Amino acid sequence: MSAEVADRVAAVAPSRPSTPLQTSWFEFLLDGTLLEKHLQKSNADPAPVQLIVQFLEQASKPSVNEQNQVQPPADNRRNRTLKLLSLKVAAHMRWDLDVLEKCLTIPVLNMLLNELLCVSKVPPGVKHVDLDLSTLPPTTAMAVIIYNRWAIRTIVLSSFPEKQTKPGPHQMNMLNIVQQEKEMTENILTVLKEQAADSISVLEGALRLKKDFYVHTMRTLDMLTADAAANGETESSTAGLCISAVELHCQVHYDLGGIFFQQGCTDQPAYEKASEHFRQTKELQRKLDSTVHVHLDEKRLAGYWNACRALTGTSGPSDSQTAPYDQINSLIRTCNYQALIEALVKDNVSHSLPNHFRRSVLREFLYKFQQGETGLDDVCHKLCICNSIRDTLEGEVLSVRFQQLLLKPSKRMVDFILEVCTRSLEKDRPSETSRRRMANFMKTLCESMEDLSLVFVVSSHKLFMELLKEKERKVLVEQMRKRSATINLSAKPLPSFYDIPASASVSIGQLEQQLILSLEPRRIRQILIELHGMAERPFWRVNNKWEVPSDYINVILGIKDNLTKDLVYILMAKGLHCISIKDFAHARQLFSACLELVTEFSPKLRQVMLNEMLLLEVRAHESLAAEGSRERPPSDLVSRVRGYLEMRIHDLPLRQVVGEECVAFMLNWRENDYLILQVPQTLVMNNPYIKLGQLLASTCKELPGPKESRRTAKELWDVVVQICSVSIQHKRNSDGRVGLIKHRESTMGIMQRNKFITFIKKLREPLVLTTLISLFVRLHSIVRDDIVNEVTAEHLSIWPSTLSNIQAVDVEAVAVTVKELVSYALTLNPNNQSWLITQADIYFVTNQYSAALNFYLQAGAVCSDFFTKAVPPDVYTDQVLKRMIKCCSMMNCHTQVAVLCQFLRDVDYMTAFKALQEQNSHDAMDSFYDYIWDVTILEYLTYMHNKRGETEKRQIAVKAIGQTELNTSNPEEVLQLAAQKRKKRFLQAMAKLYF
């Protein structure tokens, strides 16, 4: 730093306010008075709960001895002081469980409260339920009560659907702290739930005590470490913070109510107990002048109380404000549905029930109706109407359910709607806003109903006349008149597809909606006749999701008659959509209707439709095959596919996808002879998919074969290499130098790479896919040029081993393609062991060791009935086993490495011994010793554990080596049987770990 810069920094620095440094945890050990001063600060940093975490984290850190072995935290003065400091912070917070539960994890709070039990001299080894609280010192009894209150509150909180994660101390030196904390939490919850009945008994016993209670303060905790503790002052009735019996009972009743309510879902009488405890809570709460030591969630208490009254029918003091809830719940329990509807109609005026409660009532009845209860259909409709009118008066959007009711309303329903509307405005002076909203509702009602007779019932009603101004009524009546005009374009119906009598028309918007939704060809025709009678515009544009292939668009839009043009376009678009969602039945209906239509005026469109219907049948049959059907396609379909491939019609728009899927269809059904021998050569030259299909068919037919028969394999290789190549373009600057190099996809290939991949993913035939995988694996190995980490596959020997222009091949494209190809093949057959090995190799060479091991194990499992038989040696070759060993080694699973070393044809003792020397192993270590059958490895294990002083592990190794079936004097057959048994068990154990 220069002097000038230093001067500037020095000049500026004093003007900036300095941020005080955060106090470190160890400073509180050095200065006994610092904690109290720190906690008195308004914005203490660290905050009290952070201090608890830091103190307990430091106090629970494990130690390491001279043999580098992890030991439990030492019970020394430092750690005892840290635990006491954490208790003093909690005492400063007045043992407020609400705050502690929000800010501390369950393991930390469990540690804190267990320490409170310890310092409060709760008798160790004695169940809390066996203690007589009345005979215990006050602070000891209070510690027991606090712990058991926390226990039942934690059970309740853990049952809630979402629980935020909170920072906690790292109590063990493990890599996955989150997982460790989760497991600890689950273990603690399991214990708490097992002891829930005892905790409830302890707290019920506390309710029988009528004396005041005392809880530890910072002063009494200080006295525990001083000589004054010896005279029992901390246990006397005058020590600690006094909490009255009423305060404690109020809090305990609330906590017990929560646990009983949580148990009510499986034990109905528990709701009665919960209701009684919440009633007691409310009564005691009114007796308290201040609630310093009582921490209740008022909203949750009110919710609990309302829920208990709804479930049990009980009532309590001062319940007038919640009387409407009781009334509604009582009417539901007694099945007095008429009175229930009446109550909701009245509530539309009083607005005493919140909307969410009213909607929950409707949901309850809908659920009952769906469960098969009879007679609730009309009740659900009336509840929906009452709620919708209430929504209207509050300016909310009408529900979808109500709008569905208006699609097919009855006269009785409309009368009920009008009655509720009238009664909902029965206030002495309804506000102008309410009147305006109701008027809009009446207009919406008229516009939504198709039955004109019902519309006139609404428009002639007294309320309608009062709410709508004369001008608004005239506009609405005019709209009704337009809707009532009947358009009948076919007075004389004919059986032809063209002439279908039109029904009374509705608005253009509704007809267009029906047009979008309909899949019935005659109905589509009828709707279009009506629409063209109302307006002259292109209705094929109604839905921007209707799309026809660009190859056909000009031919279709060239149709002169607008109705026919719309009809052809929409029928084809809908048919294509049905094919895309595999609704082949509707697609056939739509295409057949379209074929009938175009046959009469356009031979070109007729052939287009025949081609599309062929594609439809091909996809339908392939869809069945993908679902597991093995039925071969009918000969008629195969003949039609051949006919399409050989078709010669000039000036006919053809979709390339039809030819592509026809070639894939022939390959999938092994029509190789046709592709090899019968396809005209001109087609092979002009259609890239036919050329690719012919090369694939020829290569598959020659597998396996002598070297001289691999000419087609070389041709297929050249075609694929060209597809995966890039062209390099050089751009020169004005001075003649090369300024830019651009890589573009080569135009020399017979098709683009993305189209090639799309074609591959239409293939299902295993031999074809195996051939392509083999080709790409070889190509991938050549462009990567990594002899050690090569991917393996079948039939690699048929491909060239070198490339003349390796720089032109897109390495990344090859890598992506081989991964996509193998992944796709495994979706078709996840039990193909060759593909599984290839997938494992791909993960292995890209350093994804866990995934690689998973697939190596899968490959072994599928060819051995999940390792109940021996894995064939041609599957688990030495190369595969060595890669599995490396996977385990890279994941620090060293015991697994040692076991796998036995699987090799020649046991790799050097690797096994090196692995067993590792102490930082992430596997189960000695639990794998049972899978070792090689006596030399077991002897080395015994020696190594003896040298390290690891007695228990040495005993496990000695026990393993002492099994009679491993005695080297046994016959070879016995030793082989012992080895095979351990191999199977080990591989099954590995599968459970990695699958």
N, C-alpha and C positions, 0 to 999 in steps of 0.2 A: 504494500500500500504506500503510495507516495505521501509526502508530508502534507501536500495541499489537501488531499483526500482525507487524511487523518484529522486535519484542522476542521474540515467541514463536519465530519462525524462528531467530533468533540463539541462543536458549537451547537449541533442539533440535539444531541443526546439528552442534555439536562432538561430540555423543554418537554420531553415526552414523559407522561406519568409512568412510573415503574409498576409492573404487575407483581404483587407479593408472591413469593415462592410457596408452593403447596407444602404443608407440613408432612414429613415422612413418618411412617408408622413407628420407626425405631426411636424417634425423638420422644415419644410418650413413655417409652421404657426408661429413658435417661432422666426425665423430669416428671416426678409424680404429680406435680400441680398443673402440668400443662393441659391435661385432658379436660379438666373442669373449665379452665379459661377458654379453651378452644370451643367447647360446646356452648358457651355463653354468647359466642359471636352470632350475629344475625344471619350471615351468609358464610358459615364455616366451610372451609375447603381443606381436606375432604369433608363431605357431608357425613352425618352420624352413621347412616346405613353403610356407606363406603368404608368407614372405619371398622365397623363390625366385620365386614368381608375381609379387610386387610389383616386384622388381628387374628381371625380364625384361620386364614390362609397360612399365615406365618407359623401359627401354633400347631398346625396339622401337617406341616411339610415333613415327609419321611427323611430319614438320614441314611447314609451309606457307610458301611463298616470298612475295615481294612481289606477285606476280601472282595470289595466292590459289590457287596450284597445290600439290597434295599431293606432297611429296618423300619419298624413303626416309629412314629414321632416320639421323641424322648420325653419322659415325664420329669422335666427339670424346672428350675425356678423361672427361667425365661418364658417357657411355654405356659406355665401356670399363670404368670402375670399377664400374658397376652390374652388368655381366656377370660381372666378377671376384668381386664379392660373392656373386652367386648360386652360383658355383662353390665358393666357400669354405663356404657353407652345406651344399652337397652333400658336400663333403669332410668336414665335421663329422659328417654322417650316414653316413660310411664308404662312400659310393657304393652304398648298399643299394638295389638296383633293386626289390626287393619293395615297400619303402615308397614309393619315388619313383613307381612305376607305379600304386600305389593312390591316390596323392594328387595326381598331376599328369596333365594331359591329354597325349595323344600329341604335339600341336604344341609344347607347352611343353617336354616332355622332349626332343624332337628338337632344339629350339633350345639347350637346356642342354648336351646331349652334343656338338653341333656346336661349341659354344664351347669345350668341353673339348678337342676335337681341335685347335682353332685354337691355344689357349694351350700345348698339349703339343707344338706344332711338328710335327704330322703333315704331310708334304709335300702341299701343295694340288694338285689336278688329277690326282693319282695314285690309281688304284683300290687299295683296301686289300688286295685279293687279290694285287696285284703287289708288295706290300711284303714284305721279309724281316724278320720280327719279331726274329730273333736279332741283327740288326745295328743295330736301333733302340735309342735310349736307353730305359732301363726304364720311365720314366713315359710316354713316347710309345707304347711297345708296349702298355702297360696301357690307355691311352686308346683305342687301336684295338680291343682285346679287349672293353672295357666297351661301346663303341658297337655292336659286332657281336653281343654277347650280347643287348643290348636289342633289336636289330633282329629276331632270330629269336624272342625271347620275345614281342614285340609282335605278330608274325604269328600265333603260337599263341593269345595272349589274344584277338585280334580274331575268331578262329574260334568262340569260345564264344558261346552264344546270347544271354546278357544281359550287358551291360557298363554299369556305372553312369557317368553323366555327372559330370565333375569340373570345378571352377571353373578357368578359365584366363584369361590376360590378353587384353585387347581390342587386337589388334595392328593393326587398321585401323579407321578411323572409318566403320563401316557400321551400317545400321539393324538388320539381322538377324544378331546376333552368333552365335546358335546355329547358323544355317545356314552361316555363314562357317566356324565351327569344324569343323562336320561335313564340309564340302568340303575343308578343309585336311587333316583326318584321313584322308579317303579318298585324297587325293593322296599323302600320305606313305606310307600303306599300299601303294598301288600301286607306288611306288618300292622300298619295302622288299621286297615280294614279287618284284619283278623282279631284285633283287640278292640274293635268299635264298641261291642257290647260292654266290655269292662270300662271303657272311657265314659260311656253313658251312665253306668252305675255309679261311678265316682262323682260325676257332676250332679246326679240326682241326690246323692248323699250330701253334697255341698248345699243343696237347697234346703235340707233339713236343719242346717246350722243357723242359728239366729243371732250369733255374735258377729262383731265386726271383724274384718280380716286385715292383715298387714302384708305388704309386699316389699321386697328389697329395694332400697334406694342406694345412691352412690355412697352415702355415709355408712350404711350398714355393710355394704360390700367392702368398704375400706377397713371396717372394724374386723372383718374376717381374717385379715392378714396381721392385725395388731394384737397386742396382749389382751386388749379388752374383750376379745372374743372368748377368752378362756372363762370369764365369769358368766357367760350365757346371755349377755345383754342383747345380742342379735336375735336370740330366740324368745325374748320376753315379749309381753303384750304391748309394750310401749315402743318397741323398735320398728322401724320401717314406716312406709306410707300407709296411712289408715284408709281403708275402703269400706264403706258401710255395707251392712248385709243387704239392704235394699238395692244398692247399686250393683253389687255382685250378682244377686238373684236375678235382677233385670237382664243383665248380660248373659247369664247362664241359660235363662229361659229362652232367650233369642237364639243362642247357639244350638240348644237342644231341639228347638222348633225346626231349625234348618236341617239337622241330620234326620229327624223323623219324617220331614217332608220329602227328603231325598229317598228315604226307604219306602215311601208310600207307593211308588210305581210298581213294587213287587209285593208289598204288604199293605193292603188297603186300610186295615185298622190303624196303621201308623199315622194316617192323615188326621185321625181323631186326636192322637197325642200331640201332633204338631199344632193343631188348632188350639188345644188347651194351653200349650206353652206360649204361643203367640198372644193369646188372650191375657195370660198372666203378665207378659212383657208390656203390653199396652197399659194394663192397670198400674203396674209398678212405675212405668214411665211417668204417669201423671202425678205420682207421689213425690217425684224427685224435683227439688228446687233447682239443682244444677246437675249437668251430666258430664262432669269433668272426666270421670273414670268409666263412663258408659259410652261405648262406640257402636252405634246402631246405624244401619243404612235405612233411613226413614222410607224411601221409595220402595226398597226391597221388602221391608216389613209390611207396608201397605199391600204390596203385590202378593206376598205370602198369605196375608190375612184374607184378602179377597178370594184367592185360589182355594184356601181351606174352607171358607164358607160356601163356595160353589160346589166343592167336592163332598162336604159333609152336611150342609144345610144348617150349620150353627150360626149364631149371631153373638155379638158382643156389645160392650158399652160404646155409646156414641157412634152408632152405625147409621144414623139417619142420612149422612152424606153419601153413603154407598148403597142406600136402599134400592135404587133402580137395578143394580147388579143382582141383588138378592131376588128381586121380583122376576127378572128374566131367567135366572138359573132355576128358580123354583118352578116356573112355568114349563121349562124344558124337562125337568125331572118328572113332573106330573103329566107330561105329554098333552098339556092344554095348549094346543097349537093356535087355536082361534084367538085365545087371550094373548098369546105371544105376538101375533100379528097386530092385534089392537094396541098393545103396548108400544110397538115400534112405530105405528102410525102416530100415536100421541107424542112419541119422542121426536118426531119430525118437527113438532111445534116447540117442545121444551128444550131440545138439544142437550139433554142431561147425560146421554150415553155417548162416549167417544166413537168415532167411525171405526177404529180398529177393533173395538169390542163387537160392534154390530157385524162387521165382516167375519169375525171369528165365529159368530153364531151361524151365519150362512154356511161357512166352511164345514162346521160340525154337522149340519143337516145334509150337506152334499155328500159328506163322507158316509153318513148313515145310509143315504139313498144308494150310494155305490156299493155298500156292503149287502144290499138286498132288502132293506126294510121297506115295507109296502106303505102306500098312502102318503109318501113324502114329496111326490112330484109337484103337486099343487102348492104345498107349503114352501118349497124351495123357490118356486116362481114368485110367490107373494113376498117372500123375504128379499129376493133380488130387486123387486119393484120398489119396496119400501126404502131399501138402501140407495137405490139409484136416484130416487126423488130427493133423499137427504143429500146425496152428493151434488145434485143440481142446485139445491138451495145454498150450498157452501161453495159453489163455483168450481167444483171438481169435474173431471172428465167422466163421461158415462162409461161403465164397465163393458168389456167385451161380452160378458155373459148376458147383460141386459139387451145389447144390440142383437145378439143371437135370438133372444126371445121375440124381438120385433120382426124376425124373418117370417114366422108363421104364427101370428097372434090370433087368438079367438075373440069373439064378441065379449065373452065373460071376462077375459083378461083386460081388454080395453076399458070396460066399465070399471074394473077394479083400479086401473091406473088413474082414471079420471076421478074416482072417489078419493084416492089417496092424495092426489094433487089438490083437490078442493079442501080436504081436511088439514093438509099441511100448511095452508094459508089462513087458518082460522084465528090467528092473532087479532087482537082489537085493531091494531094498525100495523099490518105487515110493511116492512121497509120497501122502498122503491126498488132497491137492488134485488130483493127476493122476488118481487113481482116481475121484474125484467127477466130474471133467470128462469122463472117458471114459464113465462111467455116463450122464451127461446126453446124450452123443453117441449112445449106443445107444438111448436113449428117443426122441431126435429122429429117428433112423433108422427106428424102427418107426412113428412118427406120420406120416412123410413119404411112405411107400410105400403105394400103393393095392392092390397085389397081396397078398392075405392069405397066400398060400402062402409068399411071401418074408418077410413079417412073422414067420411062425411059425419060419422058418429062423433068424432073428435071436434071437427070444425063447427058443428052445430051445438056443442055443449056450452052451457052458460059461462063457465070459467074461461073458455076460449074467447067468447065474445067480450068478456070484461077485460082480459089482459092484452089482447092484440088490438092495435088501432085499426081504424077502418081501412086505411091505405095498405097496411100489412096484410089484412085479410083479403083484400082485392088481389094483391100480387100472388098470394098463396092459392086463391081460387083459380086464377089464370093458369098457374102451373098445373093444377089438378086437371083443368080442361085439356091442356096439351097432352097430358099423360093418358087421358081417357079416349083420345082419338085412336081408333083401331085401324091398323094397317093390315090388309089381307091381300097379299100379292098372288095368291093361288086359290081362286074360288073353286076350282075343280081339281081336287087332289089326284095325282097320278102315282102309280107304283114306282116310277123312276126315282133315282137318287136325287134328281134335280128338284122335283116338285113336291114340297112338303108344306102342308098348310101352316100358316103362321098363327100363333096365338095372339091374344091381346097384348099389344106391345107395352113396354115400360120405357124408362128413360134410356138414352143412348149410353150413359155411363154404366148403368146396371147391365145392359146388354153386352157391353164391352167386357165387363167383369166376368159375365157368364162365358163369353167367348174365350177368355183366358183360361178359365177353369175346366171347360168341357173337353172330354177326350172321345166323345161319341160323334162319329162323322156326320150323321144325319142332323144331329142337334147343331153342330157347327154350321152346316149348310143353312139351316133354318134361321139361326141368329144372323148370319151374313145377309140373307134376303131381307130381314127386317131392318138391319142397319143401313143397307143400300137404299131402302125406301125412305129412310129418315134423312140421310145425308150422303152426298157424293164425295167421298174422300178415300184414300187408300187405307183400308183397315188392317192390312198386313203389318202396319207400323204401330199398331196398338200396344204391343209388348216388345220392348227392345231386347228381350231375352230370346225372341224367335229369330233363329238364324238358320239360313240354308247355305250350303257350301258355295264359295265364290265361283266355282266352276259352273254352277247352274244358274246363278242369279240373273245373268243377261237373258237366258232362254225363258225363264219364268216371267220376268218383267216385260218381256216382249209380247206376252199374251194380250190381245186387244181388249177383250171383254174384262171389265174391272172386277166383276163378281167372281168370274172364273180365276182370274189372276190371284185375288185374295185367297180364294179357296185352295188353290194348288199350293201357294206359298205356305199357308197356315197348316195344311195337312202334312206337308213334308217337314216343316219345322217341328211340329208336335211329335211326329213319328221319330225324328232324329233324337229329340229330347227323351222320348220313352226308351229308345235303345240305350242312351247314355246312362239311364238309371235302371237298366235291365228289366224294364216293363215290356217284354217282347209281345205279349198278347195284344196290348193296346196298339203297339207299333204296327203289328200285322193288320189290324183293322184300319188304321189310318192310311197305311201305304196301299192296301187293297182298294180303298175308296178313291185314293188319288190316282191309282193305275186305271181304274174304271173311268175316271173323269177324263184323263189325258189321252186315252186310247182313241177316242172319237175324233180328235182334232190334231194330234201331234205325234207322229211316229218317233220323232227324236226324244220327246219327253217320255214316251212309253218305254223306250229302251233305257233311259235314265232311271225310271222307276223300277224296271226289272233288275238293273244293276244294284240299286239300293236294297231291293228285297233280297237279292242274293247275299249282300253284305249282312243284312239282318239275320238271315238263316245261319250264316257262318258264325256270327257272334253268339247267336242263341246256342248253337251246338258247342262252341268253345266254352261258353259260360257253364253249361252242364258238365263238361269235362273238368273244368277248374273246380267244380264242387264235388268231384269224385266219381262221376259217371264214366264207365268204361265202354259204353255202347258206341260202336263205330257209326260214323255218319251214313245215312242212306245213300245208295249208289246214285240216286237221282241228284242229290246235292253234289256229290263228287263230280258227276258229269257236267253239272251247271258251272262248277268252278273251272273245269277244264275248258268249257266253252267260252267263259269270260276271258281266260288267259289267251285264247287263240282268236279272239274277236277282232274283226277288221271292218270297222264302219267309219268312214271318213266324216269329218265335221261333226263328231259326236263328243260332247264334253265328258271327260272321264276323270274320276277322282282317283288320285294315286293310292289313297288308302285302301281302295277296294282291291286293287292288284296286290298291294302289300299283304293284306290279310288273307287273300287267296293263296299266296305262296306260303305264308306261315301255316295256313290250314293244311296244305299238302305235306309240308314237312312234319307237322305234329301228328298226322295220321299215316306217316311212313309211305306216302305215295312217291317214293324215291325213283322208281323205274320211269314214271311219267316225266318227272323233272329231268332225268338224265338222258332218256332215249327219245321221248316223243314230243317235247316242246320244240316248235320250229326255231331254227337258228336265228332267224331275223328277230324273233321276240327276245332271245337271249341278248342280242346285241343292243336292242333298243330299250329294254326294261331292266333297270339295275336290280330290282328285287328278284326277278326271275333268274338273272345271272348269279346273284348271291345264293339263291335257293338251289340252283343246279350245282354250284361248287360245294355247298354244304352237303347236299345229298350224295354227291360223288365221293367226297372225303369220308363220310360216315360209312358208305358201302365198302370202302377199301380197308376199313379198320377191322382187325389188324392185318397188315399185308406186307409183302416184301418191299424192299427199297424202290424197285423199279416201278411199283404201282402207286408211288406217292407224287406223281406229277400234278394231280388235281389239288393235293394238299399244298404244293408250292404255289399253284395259281391262287388258291384261297388266301394264302399267306401274303402274296403280293398285293391282292385287292385290299385286304384289311390294313396292311402297312400304309398303302396309299391314302386310305381314309383317315388314318391317324397322323398323317404328315402335315407339315406346315411349309408354306413358301416364305422365303426371306426376301424382303424388298429393301433396296438401298436407295436412299435419297441423297443426292449430292448438292452441296452448296455451290454458290456462284464461283468460288475459287477452285472448284473441282474436287474438293475433299468429301469423303463420306460423312454426312452430318447426322444421319438417323437410320436406324435399322428397325424395320417393322416385321413382325411375324404374323402372318395371316394363315387361316385354314386353307389348305391346298385345294385348288379347283380341279386337280387331276383325278381325284377319287370318283368312284361311280356314284357316290351319294355323300351327303354331308354327315358329319359324325353324329349330330343329334338325331338325325333320321335313322341312322344305323342302330343307335341304342334303342330308339323307339321300336324298331323292327325286332331286335333281339328280345325285348320284353313281351313280344307276342308269341314267342316260342315256348313249348312245353315238353317236347320230346327230349328225354334224358340224354340220349347219345349225341344229339345235335348240341345241346348245352354243354356237355362234357367236352366236345370237340372245340367249341368256341372258348371255353375256359382254358383248355390246354394251350390253344393258340396264344391267347392274351398273356397267360403265365410265362410262356417262352419269350414273347416279345417284351414283357415287363422285366424279365431277368437280363435280357440283352441290353436294354437301354439303361438299367440301373448299374450293371457291371459290378455286381457284388457277389462273388463266388461263394463266400461263406454263408451269406444270408439269402439264399435263393428260395423262392416259393416252389412247392412241388405240385404236380398234377399228373393225371393219367395221359398216356400217349404223347409225351413230350418229344420222343425220338423222331416223330414224323415231320417235325418242323425244322427249318434251317437253323443253324447255330450262330450265324453271323448276319450282319446287315451291311450292305454296301454303302448306304448313305444314312448312317445313324444320326447325324446332326439334324436331319430333316424331320425326324420323328418327334412328335409332341410328347415328352416324357410324362408330364402331368396328366395329359388326356389319357394315356395308356394306364396310368396308375388308378385314375378315377374309374375308368371303364372296367378294369378287372375287379375292382371292389364292388361296383354296382352289379356286375354280371354274377358274381358269386353270391352276393346277398339276395339277388332276385331268384337264382336257382334254388337257394335254401328255403325261400318262401314256398316254392312248389313242392319240394321234398326235403324236409329238415332232417331226414334220416339217412341221407346219402353220405356214407363215411368218407368217400373221396373228396366230395365238396367240402365237408366239414374240416378235413385236414388242410385243404387249400385255404379255407377261411382262417384257420388257426395260424398257418404260415404267414398270411398277409398281416395279421395282427402282430405276429412275432417280429417280422422284419421292420415293422414300424414302431417297435418298442412298447406295444400295448400288451404287457405280459399277462395281466389278469384275464383279459378277454381271450388271449391266445390259449392259455391253459384251460379255460372254460370249453373252448371248441375242441381241443385235443381230447379232453375227457368225454365230450359228447360223442366224438368219433368212436372212442373205445366202447362207450355204453351201448350205442345202437347195434354194434356187431357182436355183443356178448350178453344180450338180454339184461342190460344194466348190471354188468359185471358178475352175473351168476355163472357165466362160463368164462373160460380163458379168452383173452383178447387175441385174435389171430396175429402171428408175428409179422405178416405183411402190412398190418395196420400200425401196430406199435413197433416200428423199425427202430434200430439204434439211433438213427437221426432224429426221429420224433421224440424218443425218450430223452435224448440229450437236450433237445429244445425244451421239453417239459422241465428238466432239471434246471436249465438256465432261468426259466420263468420263475420257478420257486426261489432260486437264489437271488434274483433281482428284486423279489418281494420280501427278502429277508426271512423266508420260511425254510430255515436251514435243516431242520429235522426231516422235513418232507424231501429235501434234496438227498439226504443220506438214505432214506428208504428207497427212492427212485433209482439210486445208483445200483441197487441190487438187481433191478429189472434188466440191466444191460447184459448182452451176451457174455461179456467179460466184465465182472464187477469192477467199478471204478473206485478203488479204495482211497486213492489220493484225494479225489473230490469229496468223498463221503467223510473222511477224517477231517479235512479242512472245514467242512460245513459244521461238523459236530463241535469243533473248537470255538465256534462263534457263540458268544453269550447273549448277544442282542438278537434273539430269534423271535419272530412275530407269529409263530405257529404254537401249537399246543405242547411242543417239546416232548416231555416224558410220556405223554398219553399216546404217542406214536410208537413207543418202543415195542408194543405188542405186535406191530406189523413187520418187525425186523426178524428175518430168519437166518441171516448170515452170521455165523458164530464169531467170525473175526471182528465184525463191526460191533457186536454186542460186547466182546472182550475189551475193545478199545473204549467203549462207553463206560464200562465198569472201572477201567484204569483212570479215565479222565475225571469221573466224578469223585473217585477216591482221592485223587491228587488235589482236587479243589475243596475237599472236605464237605461235599454235598451228599450227606448220608442217605437222605430219603431217595434221591434220584438214583444213587448207587444201588440201593435195595431193589428198586424197580427194574434196573438193568440186570441185576443178579437173578431176580425172579424170572425175567424173560429168557435168560440164557439157560436157566435150570429146567426148562420144559423138556420132557422126555422125547418128544417128537423131533427136537432139534439136536439130539445126540448124534454126533458125527459117526458113531458106530452103527447107526441104523442103516437098513438097506436103502439104496438109492431111490426106490419107489416111495418109501416113507418120507424121505427128505423132500422129494419133489412135490408130494401131496401137501406137506406142511407149507412149502413155499407158495404153491398155488392158492391155498386157503388164505394165506396172509395177503397175497397180491389182491385177491378179490375184495377182501374186507377193507384194505387200504384204499383201493380205487373207489369203492362205495363211499367211504368216509370223505375222500377228496371231492366226490361229486356233490355230496351234501354241502360242502363248504363253498364250492364255486358255481353251482347251478343256481 
